[in-house]
Amino acid sequence: MARSRIPLTASATLAGVTAALLATGCAVTGEAAQPSAAPRSAAAPAAASAAAGSVTPRPADPSPSRPDPRTREARLSIPEIGLDDLRVVRYEGTTDDWPGTHIQNRGDAASPYGLDGGVGPGERGNHLVTAHRLSAGGPLRDLPTLDVGDRVLVTSGGTEYEYRITETRRTSFRSERSLAEQRAEVPGHPGRKATRAMITVSTCATPEDDAAGNFWRDDKGNPEHRIDKIGVLVSSRAA
């Protein structure tokens, strides 16, 4: 009888072990059971936090650079001819090219900058401004009447720049030399370095050319000649 109880005891023991494994959620796969991972110590989160705190913070984004004064929109006023607050649009190019012509066709003045253009308001060099005389409202219809000493006011970036007219020039669209003189750093003197701030305000000489029998036009409808009023900066003040 004792021998018959031994198998029963072994069977009961095996059943108890199996039940215990199933109760703890472990699967019996025939391989040796792997020891469960040791619980993470309480010091681990603290160490991770310390490591995170030691990371060098990313430098702040650099502050945006100041806008280029050549690209700011400006306003043009010429009291002697009743012109007040004409919008001046800056663009990269040269006088009376296609982009500048499109700006003038809207009734605005165009002011080119860049390698073939001029400087910004109040800057040393030649600040170039062009607008229509007959079309698009004719904002510069009376420009030819300006005399030496008359005022030209340009407001930009919170500052009003006052120029005084010093001379009148004529530019021929059919002469590269004449165009170079108009666009020069010192108007009329290509290659000369500017020592002061100057302005060239330019419009078409259509009535004068037509009266002389000169009906030549370029592909943009410009006559051969333009009338340029040259001025020098005499003062600036908060607008």
Secondary structure, DSSP 8 states (H G I E B T S, - for coil): -HHHHHHHHHHHHHHHHHHHHHHTT----SS----------THHHHHHHHHHHTS-------------GGGS-EEEEEGGGTEEEEEEEEEES-TTSHHHHHHHHTT-EEEEESTTSB--TTSSEEEEEE--SSSTT-TTTTGGG--TT-EEEEEETTEEEEEEEEEEEEEETT-HHHHHHHHSSSTT-TT----SEEEEEEEE-HHHHHHTT---B-TTS-BSEEEEEEEEEEEEEE-
